[in-house]
């Protein structure tokens, strides 16, 4: 990454080595934030339909297809095969709201690093990974694949999208962008997939929740929430200038009342978001711009850093 401001494809490629040991499946170490997560209640009892055949002694009667049995006059059962993999979708936010960072890196860079680590980790266990990249104007979608070349292709698109971010362009961040990206992804999903959202969740609202609830019926979801220390507490700053892309406002961060209100507002918004997501069975992985994303993900997911190659 270029001093934490912009993504570089070479750096995202190197993260392949840091992804060793990272896992997003329900079986997790006890100290992982995903520990205890249960699979979504999926059609076919979580298995892929394989064939329909005549009943044989010893077959599970719960697999009986009564419609075919009545039609043919002979007992038939539906046979399911164990799933070989699950498609993983990464929803990666590169809106203007992500182009902010006060410490180690921009939120947009942190999101890109998390996405690359997740992608390499998914490929390492033989699953398919795809991505929906979005900024304030566009969406770029790549269906899940086991191909490293395909993954490098959308990572290159991510770098291009990230490098287009610039402050002071006179346009505010698209607050509806997250909801629009979720709505674009939902029709592409089947069942038994995993959706990992990597965003600061700017613009979170009822439209986002409605779509997430629909996705959650047949798929698992993980919310990776990116934040910056100065979003959580501005007391370390002096004079701040805030802008919505059109207007500017100077803030005296040293005033205790201002800092207190700012801190309370962030805690309330993050607390409500986390509580809502967890209430609907969506685990939250908080990530910060203040330190290395590889170390944070290994810590959050309970992976052993000694296993990294």
C-alpha atoms as a printed R data frame, in Angstrom:
    type eleno elety resid chain resno       x       y       z
1   ATOM     1    CA   UNK     A     1   0.000   0.000   0.000
2   ATOM     2    CA   UNK     A     2   1.222   3.531  -0.718
3   ATOM     3    CA   UNK     A     3   1.821   4.752   2.839
4   ATOM     4    CA   UNK     A     4  -1.618   3.436   3.748
5   ATOM     5    CA   UNK     A     5  -3.385   5.881   1.443
6   ATOM     6    CA   UNK     A     6  -3.932   3.758  -1.671
7   ATOM     7    CA   UNK     A     7  -3.932   0.055  -2.457
8   ATOM     8    CA   UNK     A     8  -1.204  -1.597  -4.538
9   ATOM     9    CA   UNK     A     9  -1.924  -4.913  -6.287
10  ATOM    10    CA   UNK     A    10   1.506  -6.330  -5.432
11  ATOM    11    CA   UNK     A    11   0.795  -5.832  -1.734
12  ATOM    12    CA   UNK     A    12  -2.612  -7.508  -1.974
13  ATOM    13    CA   UNK     A    13  -0.972 -10.452  -3.710
14  ATOM    14    CA   UNK     A    14   1.578 -10.778  -0.914
15  ATOM    15    CA   UNK     A    15  -1.248 -11.074   1.614
16  ATOM    16    CA   UNK     A    16  -1.775 -14.602   0.292
17  ATOM    17    CA   UNK     A    17   0.925 -15.698   2.744
18  ATOM    18    CA   UNK     A    18  -0.773 -13.912   5.652
19  ATOM    19    CA   UNK     A    19  -4.089 -15.656   4.967
20  ATOM    20    CA   UNK     A    20  -2.833 -19.065   6.089
21  ATOM    21    CA   UNK     A    21  -4.974 -20.366   8.943
22  ATOM    22    CA   UNK     A    22  -7.813 -17.885   8.490
23  ATOM    23    CA   UNK     A    23 -11.232 -19.516   8.341
24  ATOM    24    CA   UNK     A    24 -14.803 -18.253   8.140
25  ATOM    25    CA   UNK     A    25 -16.727 -21.528   8.524
26  ATOM    26    CA   UNK     A    26 -18.864 -22.168  11.623
27  ATOM    27    CA   UNK     A    27 -16.276 -24.463  13.232
28  ATOM    28    CA   UNK     A    28 -13.955 -21.966  14.936
29  ATOM    29    CA   UNK     A    29 -11.460 -21.830  17.804
30  ATOM    30    CA   UNK     A    30 -13.201 -21.024  21.101
31  ATOM    31    CA   UNK     A    31 -11.659 -17.540  21.217
32  ATOM    32    CA   UNK     A    32 -12.775 -16.610  17.689
33  ATOM    33    CA   UNK     A    33 -15.522 -13.998  17.307
34  ATOM    34    CA   UNK     A    34 -17.244 -16.572  15.069
35  ATOM    35    CA   UNK     A    35 -17.153 -19.355  17.671
36  ATOM    36    CA   UNK     A    36 -20.527 -20.950  18.318
37  ATOM    37    CA   UNK     A    37 -22.001 -19.652  15.068
38  ATOM    38    CA   UNK     A    38 -24.542 -22.032  13.634
39  ATOM    39    CA   UNK     A    39 -25.193 -22.653   9.972
40  ATOM    40    CA   UNK     A    40 -28.273 -21.092   8.477
41  ATOM    41    CA   UNK     A    41 -31.319 -23.364   8.310
42  ATOM    42    CA   UNK     A    42 -31.014 -24.312   4.669
43  ATOM    43    CA   UNK     A    43 -33.133 -26.252   2.210
44  ATOM    44    CA   UNK     A    44 -32.356 -29.946   1.821
45  ATOM    45    CA   UNK     A    45 -30.990 -30.071   5.376
46  ATOM    46    CA   UNK     A    46 -27.841 -28.330   4.138
47  ATOM    47    CA   UNK     A    47 -27.083 -30.923   1.458
48  ATOM    48    CA   UNK     A    48 -27.136 -30.837  -2.329
49  ATOM    49    CA   UNK     A    49 -29.819 -32.889  -4.114
50  ATOM    50    CA   UNK     A    50 -28.210 -35.772  -5.985
51  ATOM    51    CA   UNK     A    51 -30.886 -38.149  -7.289
52  ATOM    52    CA   UNK     A    52 -34.373 -39.580  -6.898
53  ATOM    53    CA   UNK     A    53 -34.545 -43.394  -6.660
54  ATOM    54    CA   UNK     A    54 -36.639 -46.341  -5.436
55  ATOM    55    CA   UNK     A    55 -36.741 -46.913  -1.695
56  ATOM    56    CA   UNK     A    56 -34.328 -49.528  -0.329
57  ATOM    57    CA   UNK     A    57 -34.450 -51.174   3.092
58  ATOM    58    CA   UNK     A    58 -32.489 -49.022   5.519
59  ATOM    59    CA   UNK     A    59 -33.158 -45.714   3.724
60  ATOM    60    CA   UNK     A    60 -34.153 -42.794   5.946
61  ATOM    61    CA   UNK     A    61 -37.929 -42.502   5.752
62  ATOM    62    CA   UNK     A    62 -37.603 -38.752   6.275
63  ATOM    63    CA   UNK     A    63 -36.110 -38.591   2.771
64  ATOM    64    CA   UNK     A    64 -39.252 -40.095   1.246
65  ATOM    65    CA   UNK     A    65 -40.663 -38.144  -1.713
66  ATOM    66    CA   UNK     A    66 -44.373 -38.680  -1.106
67  ATOM    67    CA   UNK     A    67 -45.501 -36.909  -4.260
68  ATOM    68    CA   UNK     A    68 -43.513 -39.239  -6.527
69  ATOM    69    CA   UNK     A    69 -44.464 -42.207  -4.350
70  ATOM    70    CA   UNK     A    70 -48.187 -41.482  -4.830
71  ATOM    71    CA   UNK     A    71 -47.794 -40.859  -8.545
72  ATOM    72    CA   UNK     A    72 -45.834 -44.039  -9.302
73  ATOM    73    CA   UNK     A    73 -47.280 -46.317  -6.676
74  ATOM    74    CA   UNK     A    74 -43.749 -47.218  -5.568
75  ATOM    75    CA   UNK     A    75 -41.857 -45.665  -2.638
76  ATOM    76    CA   UNK     A    76 -39.149 -43.219  -3.748
77  ATOM    77    CA   UNK     A    77 -36.569 -41.330  -1.727
78  ATOM    78    CA   UNK     A    78 -34.595 -38.184  -2.452
79  ATOM    79    CA   UNK     A    79 -30.845 -38.704  -2.123
80  ATOM    80    CA   UNK     A    80 -28.623 -35.836  -1.049
81  ATOM    81    CA   UNK     A    81 -24.876 -35.579  -1.468
82  ATOM    82    CA   UNK     A    82 -22.640 -33.805   0.970
83  ATOM    83    CA   UNK     A    83 -21.734 -30.358  -0.286
84  ATOM    84    CA   UNK     A    84 -18.215 -30.096  -1.605
85  ATOM    85    CA   UNK     A    85 -17.846 -26.382  -1.090
86  ATOM    86    CA   UNK     A    86 -19.743 -23.193  -0.435
87  ATOM    87    CA   UNK     A    87 -19.588 -20.025  -2.544
88  ATOM    88    CA   UNK     A    88 -18.264 -16.989  -0.695
89  ATOM    89    CA   UNK     A    89 -19.155 -13.462  -1.770
90  ATOM    90    CA   UNK     A    90 -17.158 -10.426  -0.628
91  ATOM    91    CA   UNK     A    91 -19.034  -7.122  -0.649
92  ATOM    92    CA   UNK     A    92 -16.314  -4.447  -0.598
93  ATOM    93    CA   UNK     A    93 -17.030  -0.773   0.095
94  ATOM    94    CA   UNK     A    94 -14.898   1.863  -1.661
95  ATOM    95    CA   UNK     A    95 -17.132   4.906  -1.261
96  ATOM    96    CA   UNK     A    96 -15.842   8.360  -0.331
97  ATOM    97    CA   UNK     A    97 -16.798   7.746   3.318
98  ATOM    98    CA   UNK     A    98 -14.099   5.059   3.332
99  ATOM    99    CA   UNK     A    99 -11.408   7.515   2.186
100 ATOM   100    CA   UNK     A   100 -10.464   8.518   5.719
101 ATOM   101    CA   UNK     A   101  -7.770   7.509   8.159
102 ATOM   102    CA   UNK     A   102  -5.935   9.196  11.013
103 ATOM   103    CA   UNK     A   103  -3.343   6.541  11.903
104 ATOM   104    CA   UNK     A   104  -1.922   3.608   9.982
105 ATOM   105    CA   UNK     A   105  -4.103   3.510   6.854
106 ATOM   106    CA   UNK     A   106  -7.297   4.691   5.213
107 ATOM   107    CA   UNK     A   107 -10.508   2.758   5.863
108 ATOM   108    CA   UNK     A   108 -10.610   2.025   2.129
109 ATOM   109    CA   UNK     A   109  -7.145   0.439   2.324
110 ATOM   110    CA   UNK     A   110  -8.083  -1.558   5.418
111 ATOM   111    CA   UNK     A   111 -11.158  -2.864   3.573
112 ATOM   112    CA   UNK     A   112  -9.051  -3.876   0.569
113 ATOM   113    CA   UNK     A   113  -6.554  -5.696   2.772
114 ATOM   114    CA   UNK     A   114  -9.329  -7.539   4.618
115 ATOM   115    CA   UNK     A   115 -10.902  -8.527   1.291
116 ATOM   116    CA   UNK     A   116  -7.638  -9.902  -0.088
117 ATOM   117    CA   UNK     A   117  -6.949 -11.883   3.082
118 ATOM   118    CA   UNK     A   118 -10.470 -13.318   3.037
119 ATOM   119    CA   UNK     A   119 -10.208 -14.230  -0.648
120 ATOM   120    CA   UNK     A   120  -6.858 -16.014  -0.298
121 ATOM   121    CA   UNK     A   121  -8.111 -17.796   2.822
122 ATOM   122    CA   UNK     A   122 -11.219 -19.052   1.022
123 ATOM   123    CA   UNK     A   123  -9.231 -20.294  -1.980
124 ATOM   124    CA   UNK     A   124  -6.761 -22.067   0.313
125 ATOM   125    CA   UNK     A   125  -9.494 -24.411   1.582
126 ATOM   126    CA   UNK     A   126 -10.837 -25.113  -1.910
127 ATOM   127    CA   UNK     A   127 -13.971 -22.963  -1.799
128 ATOM   128    CA   UNK     A   128 -15.049 -20.479  -4.464
129 ATOM   129    CA   UNK     A   129 -14.823 -16.741  -3.891
130 ATOM   130    CA   UNK     A   130 -16.349 -13.839  -5.773
131 ATOM   131    CA   UNK     A   131 -16.742 -10.136  -5.171
132 ATOM   132    CA   UNK     A   132 -19.045  -7.198  -5.591
133 ATOM   133    CA   UNK     A   133 -17.017  -3.987  -5.485
134 ATOM   134    CA   UNK     A   134 -18.867  -0.703  -5.144
135 ATOM   135    CA   UNK     A   135 -18.131   2.983  -4.794
136 ATOM   136    CA   UNK     A   136 -20.349   6.059  -5.045
137 ATOM   137    CA   UNK     A   137 -21.032   5.650  -8.772
138 ATOM   138    CA   UNK     A   138 -20.641   2.023  -9.821
139 ATOM   139    CA   UNK     A   139 -20.633  -1.652  -8.945
140 ATOM   140    CA   UNK     A   140 -18.298  -4.325 -10.330
141 ATOM   141    CA   UNK     A   141 -19.359  -7.958  -9.892
142 ATOM   142    CA   UNK     A   142 -17.294 -11.135 -10.333
143 ATOM   143    CA   UNK     A   143 -19.042 -14.500  -9.671
144 ATOM   144    CA   UNK     A   144 -17.414 -16.972  -7.255
145 ATOM   145    CA   UNK     A   145 -14.545 -18.997  -8.699
146 ATOM   146    CA   UNK     A   146 -11.651 -21.148  -7.500
147 ATOM   147    CA   UNK     A   147  -9.369 -19.491 -10.047
148 ATOM   148    CA   UNK     A   148  -6.471 -17.484  -8.680
149 ATOM   149    CA   UNK     A   149  -6.339 -15.626 -11.995
150 ATOM   150    CA   UNK     A   150  -9.971 -14.561 -11.639
151 ATOM   151    CA   UNK     A   151  -9.320 -13.429  -8.072
152 ATOM   152    CA   UNK     A   152  -6.321 -11.396  -9.185
153 ATOM   153    CA   UNK     A   153  -8.563  -9.868 -11.847
154 ATOM   154    CA   UNK     A   154 -11.113  -8.438  -9.425
155 ATOM   155    CA   UNK     A   155  -8.367  -7.464  -6.972
156 ATOM   156    CA   UNK     A   156  -6.895  -5.382  -9.801
157 ATOM   157    CA   UNK     A   157 -10.332  -3.812 -10.316
158 ATOM   158    CA   UNK     A   158 -10.452  -3.088  -6.594
159 ATOM   159    CA   UNK     A   159  -7.081  -1.324  -6.762
160 ATOM   160    CA   UNK     A   160  -8.265   0.780  -9.707
161 ATOM   161    CA   UNK     A   161 -11.468   1.736  -7.899
162 ATOM   162    CA   UNK     A   162  -9.528   2.540  -4.736
163 ATOM   163    CA   UNK     A   163  -6.973   4.678  -6.561
164 ATOM   164    CA   UNK     A   164  -9.789   6.805  -7.971
165 ATOM   165    CA   UNK     A   165 -10.745   8.013  -4.494
166 ATOM   166    CA   UNK     A   166  -9.876  11.625  -3.821
167 ATOM   167    CA   UNK     A   167 -10.989  14.168  -1.252
168 ATOM   168    CA   UNK     A   168 -12.538  17.509  -2.035
169 ATOM   169    CA   UNK     A   169 -14.236  16.552  -5.284
170 ATOM   170    CA   UNK     A   170 -17.393  18.427  -4.276
171 ATOM   171    CA   UNK     A   171 -19.680  15.381  -4.124
172 ATOM   172    CA   UNK     A   172 -20.830  13.708  -0.893
173 ATOM   173    CA   UNK     A   173 -20.556   9.977  -0.331
174 ATOM   174    CA   UNK     A   174 -23.534   7.998  -1.599
175 ATOM   175    CA   UNK     A   175 -25.292   7.064   1.651
176 ATOM   176    CA   UNK     A   176 -27.590   4.681  -0.248
177 ATOM   177    CA   UNK     A   177 -24.638   2.828  -1.781
178 ATOM   178    CA   UNK     A   178 -24.558  -0.003   0.752
179 ATOM   179    CA   UNK     A   179 -28.260  -0.753   0.374
180 ATOM   180    CA   UNK     A   180 -27.929  -0.615  -3.425
181 ATOM   181    CA   UNK     A   181 -24.980  -3.029  -3.386
182 ATOM   182    CA   UNK     A   182 -26.856  -5.492  -1.177
183 ATOM   183    CA   UNK     A   183 -29.907  -5.287  -3.435
184 ATOM   184    CA   UNK     A   184 -27.710  -5.934  -6.491
185 ATOM   185    CA   UNK     A   185 -26.084  -8.961  -4.850
186 ATOM   186    CA   UNK     A   186 -29.209 -10.621  -3.427
187 ATOM   187    CA   UNK     A   187 -30.598 -11.969  -6.759
188 ATOM   188    CA   UNK     A   188 -27.213 -13.547  -7.572
189 ATOM   189    CA   UNK     A   189 -27.173 -15.699  -4.434
190 ATOM   190    CA   UNK     A   190 -28.325 -19.279  -4.274
191 ATOM   191    CA   UNK     A   191 -28.384 -21.170  -1.009
192 ATOM   192    CA   UNK     A   192 -25.775 -22.191   1.533
193 ATOM   193    CA   UNK     A   193 -23.388 -19.408   0.583
194 ATOM   194    CA   UNK     A   194 -21.465 -16.984   2.747
195 ATOM   195    CA   UNK     A   195 -21.570 -13.205   2.294
196 ATOM   196    CA   UNK     A   196 -18.822 -11.156   3.959
197 ATOM   197    CA   UNK     A   197 -19.578  -7.436   4.041
198 ATOM   198    CA   UNK     A   198 -16.501  -5.206   4.379
199 ATOM   199    CA   UNK     A   199 -17.608  -1.615   4.984
200 ATOM   200    CA   UNK     A   200 -17.881   1.245   7.466
201 ATOM   201    CA   UNK     A   201 -21.679   0.763   7.162
202 ATOM   202    CA   UNK     A   202 -22.200   4.431   6.351
203 ATOM   203    CA   UNK     A   203 -25.866   4.840   5.375
204 ATOM   204    CA   UNK     A   204 -27.008   1.799   7.354
205 ATOM   205    CA   UNK     A   205 -30.793   1.759   7.626
206 ATOM   206    CA   UNK     A   206 -34.027  -0.139   7.139
207 ATOM   207    CA   UNK     A   207 -33.360  -0.836   3.442
208 ATOM   208    CA   UNK     A   208 -30.062  -2.536   4.310
209 ATOM   209    CA   UNK     A   209 -31.636  -4.576   7.081
210 ATOM   210    CA   UNK     A   210 -34.552  -5.670   4.921
211 ATOM   211    CA   UNK     A   211 -32.218  -7.040   2.237
212 ATOM   212    CA   UNK     A   212 -29.900  -8.661   4.774
213 ATOM   213    CA   UNK     A   213 -32.832 -10.478   6.384
214 ATOM   214    CA   UNK     A   214 -33.842 -11.839   2.970
215 ATOM   215    CA   UNK     A   215 -30.275 -12.984   2.248
216 ATOM   216    CA   UNK     A   216 -29.976 -14.529   5.716
217 ATOM   217    CA   UNK     A   217 -32.847 -16.954   5.072
218 ATOM   218    CA   UNK     A   218 -30.640 -19.163   2.879
219 ATOM   219    CA   UNK     A   219 -27.115 -17.904   3.450
220 ATOM   220    CA   UNK     A   220 -24.686 -16.984   6.200
221 ATOM   221    CA   UNK     A   221 -23.521 -13.382   6.592
222 ATOM   222    CA   UNK     A   222 -20.514 -11.876   8.369
223 ATOM   223    CA   UNK     A   223 -20.273  -8.118   8.891
224 ATOM   224    CA   UNK     A   224 -16.757  -6.686   8.945
225 ATOM   225    CA   UNK     A   225 -17.078  -3.134  10.269
226 ATOM   226    CA   UNK     A   226 -14.171  -0.778   9.495
227 ATOM   227    CA   UNK     A   227 -13.601   2.264  11.708
228 ATOM   228    CA   UNK     A   228 -10.914   4.825  12.515
229 ATOM   229    CA   UNK     A   229  -9.816   5.888  16.029
230 ATOM   230    CA   UNK     A   230 -10.751   9.495  15.326
231 ATOM   231    CA   UNK     A   231 -14.298   8.427  14.482
232 ATOM   232    CA   UNK     A   232 -14.511   6.892  17.928
233 ATOM   233    CA   UNK     A   233 -12.801   9.711  19.865
234 ATOM   234    CA   UNK     A   234 -11.674  13.129  18.585
235 ATOM   235    CA   UNK     A   235 -10.004  14.243  21.820
236 ATOM   236    CA   UNK     A   236  -6.504  13.664  20.342
237 ATOM   237    CA   UNK     A   237  -7.199  16.148  17.558
238 ATOM   238    CA   UNK     A   238  -7.062  19.943  17.760
239 ATOM   239    CA   UNK     A   239  -8.996  21.897  15.171
240 ATOM   240    CA   UNK     A   240 -11.002  19.737  12.803
241 ATOM   241    CA   UNK     A   241 -12.745  20.682   9.584
242 ATOM   242    CA   UNK     A   242 -15.684  18.446   8.712
243 ATOM   243    CA   UNK     A   243 -17.273  18.409   5.263
244 ATOM   244    CA   UNK     A   244 -20.164  16.691   3.517
245 ATOM   245    CA   UNK     A   245 -18.551  17.350   0.151
246 ATOM   246    CA   UNK     A   246 -20.256  20.732  -0.248
247 ATOM   247    CA   UNK     A   247 -20.112  22.543   3.096
248 ATOM   248    CA   UNK     A   248 -17.401  22.804   5.736
249 ATOM   249    CA   UNK     A   249 -17.590  23.156   9.507
250 ATOM   250    CA   UNK     A   250 -14.720  23.811  11.911
251 ATOM   251    CA   UNK     A   251 -14.879  21.751  15.115
252 ATOM   252    CA   UNK     A   252 -12.992  22.476  18.343
253 ATOM   253    CA   UNK     A   253 -12.111  18.932  19.385
254 ATOM   254    CA   UNK     A   254 -10.547  20.103  22.641
255 ATOM   255    CA   UNK     A   255 -13.879  21.168  24.107
256 ATOM   256    CA   UNK     A   256 -14.836  18.391  26.504
257 ATOM   257    CA   UNK     A   257 -18.538  18.687  25.698
258 ATOM   258    CA   UNK     A   258 -17.858  18.288  21.973
259 ATOM   259    CA   UNK     A   259 -15.612  15.262  22.492
260 ATOM   260    CA   UNK     A   260 -18.110  13.661  24.874
261 ATOM   261    CA   UNK     A   261 -21.028  14.064  22.459
262 ATOM   262    CA   UNK     A   262 -18.897  12.786  19.585
263 ATOM   263    CA   UNK     A   263 -17.822   9.692  21.531
264 ATOM   264    CA   UNK     A   264 -21.348   8.970  22.737
265 ATOM   265    CA   UNK     A   265 -22.755   9.310  19.213
266 ATOM   266    CA   UNK     A   266 -20.285   6.793  17.786
267 ATOM   267    CA   UNK     A   267 -20.843   4.319  20.611
268 ATOM   268    CA   UNK     A   268 -24.586   4.572  20.175
269 ATOM   269    CA   UNK     A   269 -24.471   4.058  16.394
270 ATOM   270    CA   UNK     A   270 -21.989   1.187  16.572
271 ATOM   271    CA   UNK     A   271 -23.847  -0.405  19.481
272 ATOM   272    CA   UNK     A   272 -27.181  -0.270  17.665
273 ATOM   273    CA   UNK     A   273 -25.650  -1.659  14.467
274 ATOM   274    CA   UNK     A   274 -23.932  -4.534  16.294
275 ATOM   275    CA   UNK     A   275 -27.013  -5.368  18.354
276 ATOM   276    CA   UNK     A   276 -29.264  -5.390  15.281
277 ATOM   277    CA   UNK     A   277 -26.926  -7.594  13.260
278 ATOM   278    CA   UNK     A   278 -26.351 -10.068  16.091
279 ATOM   279    CA   UNK     A   279 -30.101 -10.236  16.762
280 ATOM   280    CA   UNK     A   280 -30.474 -11.558  13.215
281 ATOM   281    CA   UNK     A   281 -27.652 -14.076  13.566
282 ATOM   282    CA   UNK     A   282 -24.998 -11.970  11.821
283 ATOM   283    CA   UNK     A   283 -21.639 -11.921  13.646
284 ATOM   284    CA   UNK     A   284 -19.649  -8.670  13.649
285 ATOM   285    CA   UNK     A   285 -15.883  -8.436  13.136
286 ATOM   286    CA   UNK     A   286 -14.670  -4.927  14.068
287 ATOM   287    CA   UNK     A   287 -11.478  -3.791  12.329
288 ATOM   288    CA   UNK     A   288  -9.570  -0.551  12.848
289 ATOM   289    CA   UNK     A   289  -7.285   1.524  10.657
290 ATOM   290    CA   UNK     A   290  -4.792   1.922  13.489
291 ATOM   291    CA   UNK     A   291  -2.887  -1.340  12.988
292 ATOM   292    CA   UNK     A   292  -2.061  -4.156  10.574
293 ATOM   293    CA   UNK     A   293  -5.204  -5.850   9.228
294 ATOM   294    CA   UNK     A   294  -3.537  -9.272   8.991
295 ATOM   295    CA   UNK     A   295  -2.766  -9.250  12.720
296 ATOM   296    CA   UNK     A   296  -6.265  -8.017  13.561
297 ATOM   297    CA   UNK     A   297  -8.013 -10.714  11.529
298 ATOM   298    CA   UNK     A   298  -5.857 -13.479  12.971
299 ATOM   299    CA   UNK     A   299  -6.642 -12.199  16.448
300 ATOM   300    CA   UNK     A   300 -10.380 -11.860  15.797
301 ATOM   301    CA   UNK     A   301 -10.697 -15.273  14.152
302 ATOM   302    CA   UNK     A   302  -8.539 -17.045  16.690
303 ATOM   303    CA   UNK     A   303  -5.992 -18.173  14.105
304 ATOM   304    CA   UNK     A   304  -2.493 -18.935  15.296
305 ATOM   305    CA   UNK     A   305   0.056 -16.467  13.994
306 ATOM   306    CA   UNK     A   306   2.708 -19.170  14.286
307 ATOM   307    CA   UNK     A   307   0.903 -21.013  11.480
308 ATOM   308    CA   UNK     A   308   1.563 -18.249   8.979
309 ATOM   309    CA   UNK     A   309   3.952 -19.143   6.166
